[in-house]
């Protein structure tokens, strides 16, 4: 088994384990509420970029497919089931982008899990969110999350440059459905479509990283007023 495959499976199992713990602890609905609020916050924070046709699909992909409250269990089961075969069929560049996406997804779920424990039973708004965010005291993990946003953006930009990737995705749509991995195929295809017309990916990813870095610094600074938008 390749190193990329091992990483893919490890990240998937990490999320699945946390989901089971959250379900048993009656925390999963709070996690979904946290994720839904964060989606609104992200769209509010990056509204100008979201309103631009060139950037809108990429913003939606990050917000809905990586951060949102959507149930990704079927997609994750698809990936776990076919991961060894994917390593034989896909180039390392494509595999690495999937590793980055799943690493970011696992880390984000862990952070959401911690937030949910602090905010459970309260209405989620900018004030209760900031209070819970600071109480988690996990600046290093938050910094890593921002780092992986940049890594994933650049990895996806490399994948869309690959010769023949568009035709490969189109031709594999029906076989993926027949093989029972349609959810996985749709995820990969959405990522491709989101990034194929971006041009210079830095024009998209760097403003997001810069904004999120500044926001994180303000949120951890107890002398700063609440920087979160009212959503």
N, C-alpha and C positions, 0 to 999 in steps of 0.2 A: 504493500500500500504506500502510495507516495506521501510526502510530507504535507502537501496541500490537502490531500484527502483526509489525512489524520486531523488537520486543523479544522476543516469543514465539519467533520463529525463531532469533534470536541466542542465547537461553538454551538452546534445544534443541541447536543446533549445538555449543555449548560443552561440554555434557555428552557428546554423541556423540563429539567429538574426544578428550576425556579418557578415555572408555571404550576407544577404539581404542588409545590410547597405553598404557593399563593392560594391555590384552590382549596387546599386543606385548611389553611388559615383564614379563609373567608376574606381574602385580600384582593382577589383578582378583579372584582368589579371596581374597586378603588383605583387599582393600577390602570384599568381602561379609562377611567374618568380623568386621571392624571394625564394620560397620553392624549386624550381628546382635547384637554385644555392646552397642552403644549402645542398641539397642531395649530390651534387658533392663535396662540402666541407667536409661533414661527411665521405664520402667514401675515400677521400684523406687523411683525418686525421687518419682514422682507417684502412688504406690499409693493414697493416700486419695482422690484425685480420681477415679482409675480405678475405684474401687469404688462410686462414685455413679452411678446409672443415667442421670442427666441429662448427666453429663460423659463417660461411658465411650465413646460413639461418636466424640466429638471427639478424645479422647486416642488412640484406635485409629487415627483418620484421620491424625493428625500422625505417629504413630510408624510405622505400617505403610505408608502411602501416600506419605510424604515422606522418611522417614529409613531405612526398612527395607532389607534385602538383596534385596527383590523385583526381578525383571527388568522394568524399565519401558520397554524398547526399543520394544515394540509400541505402547504408549500414546503415546510420543514421536513415533513415525513417523506415527501417526494425526493428531496435532496438527499436525505439520509439513505434512502433506498437505492438510489442510482449513483451515489458519489463515486464508488470504485470504477464504474463504467465511464463516468464523465471524465475521469483522469486519463482514460485511454483515448477518448474522442476529442476532447477540447485542448487547445494549446494552453501552455502554462500561464500566459497573460490573462486569458479568460478565467482560468481557475483562481488566479490570485485576486481578481476583482470580486469573485464570489466569497473568497476567504475574508477579504476586507469588509464586504457587506455584512457577513454573518458575525464577524468580530464586533463591528459597530452595533449590530442588532443585540448581541448578547450583553455588551457593556451598557447600552441604553436601557435594556430591560432591568438589569441589576440596579441601575440608578433610579429607575421608576419604582422598583420594588421598595427601595429604601425611602423614597419620598412618600410612597403610599402608606408606609408604616407610621410616618410622622403626621400625615394629614388625614388619616382615616377618621371618619365621623364628623369632619368639618366640611363646610362648603368650600370648593376650590375657587379662589380668586387671586388676584395679584398679591394681596397681603398674606393670606394663609400659605400660598405657594412659596413666597420669599422666606417666611418664617421656617417652613419645613426644609427648604433648600439649605439655609444656613445651619439648621440643626443637624443635618446629615454630615456636615464638616468633611466633605470628600473632594477637596479641591484638586488633588492629583488625578483622581478618576475623571473629574469633569474636564481637566486639561487634556487627558488622553482621549476623551470623546471628541473634542474639537479637532485634535490631531487626526483621528481616524475619519472624520468628515472630509478633510483635505486629501488624505490618502485614497479614500474611495473615489472621490471625484476625479482624481488624476488617473486612477486605475481604469475607471469606466471610459475615460477619454481615450486611453490607449486601446481598449477593446474595440471601440467603434471605428478605429483606423484600420483594423485588420481586413485584409483583402477577402472578399466573398462572405463576410459575416452576415450581411443583410440577406443574401440569398439562402444561406444556411439556415437562418432562423425561419424564413418563410417556408422552406421545404420541409423543415422538421416539425412544423406545427401539427399536422395530422398524425404523424407517427408518435408524437409526444402524447396526444390525446388518447390514442389507442394503447399506449404503454402505461397509461394511468398517471402521467406526470404533467398534466396540463397546467396545474397551478405553478409549477416550477418554470415551465416554458413561458407562461404569461409574465412572470416576474422578470425573467431575463430579457424578454422582448420589450417590456415597458422601460427597462433601464437603457436598452439600446436606443429606442425611439426618443427617449428623453435627452440623450447626449449627442445624437448623431448630427444635429444642426447647431450645436453650440459654437463651433469654431474654436477660438482660444478658450480653453476651459478655465484658465486663470481669471478671465473676466467674470465668470460665474462664481467659482468656488472661493476665491480670495476675499471678495467683499463679504461673503457669508461668514467665513472664518474670522475675519477682522471684527465684524460686528459681534459675533458670539463671544469672542475673546474679551472684548471690551465690556460686554454685558455681564459675563462671568465675574470679571474683576470688580465691577460695581456691586454685584449681588453679594460677594463675600466681604466687601468693605462695610463694616458696621457703621461707619461715619457717613456713608452715602445714603441719600433718599432712595426709595424704591424705584428702580429703573424700568420695571416691567410695564408693558402697555395694559390698558384696561380692556380685557376681552371677555 
